[in-house]
Amino acid sequence: METSRKQKLIWRLAKNDFKKRYAGSYLGALWALAQPLITVGMYYIVFGRIFPNQRQSGDVPFVLFLTAGLVPWFFFTEALTYGTNALLDYNYLVKKVVFDVNVLPLIKVIAAVFIHAFFAIILIVLGMVYDIMPSVYTLQIPYYSFCLFMLVLGICYLTSSVVVFFRDLSQIINILLQLGMWATPIMWDMDALTNETVKTLIKINPLVYVVRGYRDAIYGKECFNGSLVYTLYFWVVTALIFLAGRVLFRRLKPHFADVL
């Protein structure tokens, strides 16, 4: 019964958190859709029309190639940005002795799932527009979404516990996200790289596993990036990040209320 009440509380807080972001605006949650759609459109015009030779996506329509990379990236950036500030946003709950602050980063990440689910559907529909029908491979999207969910949640436990004591971390993360977008093969095709050493170094980034997984699920027609070893690598890295985040969060938790 206690577990059921906790789950209902988390779900209710996640929905309220999502609604609160756009409270008072005329368009409400539509603003959450506007920025990603404009971003996709802008990159498509620049790299797909104005400078078409500056990218490679094989025989796949560039807008589909681009969207398949941006959909998981948008989820990652939104979840990390809001999850990092979870304790700051809910400081009044942190100061309550009876409230379990462990769920706060989780609430922020769940709130980011709502928009992500919408864009995942848009991605599938976009594939159908280009005559790429859903198949058994499309079922991998929930799996890769779960991969991304666990990865970003682990990172959020780390960042949310540190930002309480070091507020500049939020700005540092914003800069790192800008760099990370170009370090991750979102707008460029990693298969076009000829240097295997560089390609291996890029694949150290666990987000590469997720981005390539989304593309395989839509048009690549491949399971688990074609490599069980890489899948194992991703989950080992994610587990280590998650464990480190939970340990740090637990150790710093007694001091949160004092600082906030």
Secondary structure, DSSP 8 states (H G I E B T S, - for coil): -HHHHHHHHHHHHHHHHHHHHTTT-SSTTHHHHHHHHHHHHHHIIIIIIISGGG---TTS-HHHHHHHHHHHHHHHHHHHHHHHTHHHHTHHHHT-TTS-GGGHHHHHHHHHHHHHHHHHHHHHHHHHHTT----GGGGHHHHHHHHHHHHHHHHHHHHHHHHTT-TTHHHHHHHHHHHHHHHTTTSS-GGG---HHHHHHHTTSHHHHHHHHHHIIIII--SGGG-HHHHHHHHHHHHHHHHHHHHHHHHHHHHHHHH-
